[in-house]
């Protein structure tokens, strides 16, 4: 899977507007896989994709991952997961 800046920004916009329920499990899995590729703590990725975790913990994980991944992907450039 790949993640572009455009895709990440679209996902972040949807989550900002409607909460984490606006992200599909596939969206979250791609983001989690990308986080692992760039070397983020795997616990963040696990929390993000686990629906049994408290929503606030998942939202914080999303925020931390999205910020870190954003710094790694440039406009129009895909980061493979």
C-alpha positions in Angstrom: 0.0 0.0 0.0 1.0 3.6 -0.5 0.1 6.8 1.1 0.4 10.2 -0.6 0.3 13.6 1.1 -3.1 14.2 -0.7 -4.5 11.0 0.7 -3.2 11.7 4.2 -4.6 15.3 4.1 -8.0 14.0 2.9 -8.1 11.4 5.7 -7.1 14.0 8.3 -9.7 16.4 7.1 -12.4 13.7 7.4 -11.3 12.8 10.8 -11.2 16.4 11.9 -14.7 17.0 10.7 -16.4 13.7 11.8 -14.1 12.0 14.2 -12.3 8.7 13.7 -15.5 7.0 12.5 -14.9 8.8 9.2 -11.9 6.6 8.6 -12.4 3.2 7.2 -10.5 0.3 8.7 -8.5 0.1 5.5 -7.5 3.8 5.8 -6.3 3.2 9.4 -4.4 0.0 8.5 -2.5 1.8 5.7 -1.7 4.6 8.1 -0.6 2.2 10.8 1.6 0.2 8.3 3.2 3.4 7.1 3.9 4.4 10.7 5.7 1.2 11.3 7.7 1.7 8.1 9.0 5.0 9.2 9.9 3.6 12.6 7.2 4.9 15.0 6.5 3.0 18.1 4.4 0.0 17.0 2.1 0.5 20.1 0.7 3.6 18.4 -0.2 1.7 15.4 -1.8 -1.1 17.5 -3.9 1.4 19.4 -5.0 3.2 16.2 -6.4 0.1 14.6 -7.9 -1.6 17.6 -11.6 -0.7 17.9 -11.7 -2.0 21.5 -9.3 0.8 22.6 -10.9 4.0 24.0 -11.7 6.4 21.2 -9.7 9.2 22.8 -6.6 7.0 22.8 -7.2 6.0 19.2 -7.6 9.7 18.2 -4.3 10.6 20.0 -2.6 7.8 18.2 -4.0 9.0 14.9 -2.8 12.5 15.6 0.8 11.5 16.5 1.0 9.1 13.5 -0.5 11.6 11.1 2.0 14.3 12.1 5.0 12.0 11.9 3.9 10.5 8.6 3.1 13.9 7.2 6.7 15.0 7.7 7.8 12.0 5.6 5.6 12.3 2.6 5.9 15.2 0.2 3.2 16.4 -2.2 2.6 13.9 -4.9 5.1 11.5 -3.5 3.9 8.2 -2.2 5.4 6.4 0.9 5.1 2.7 0.6 3.9 0.7 3.5 
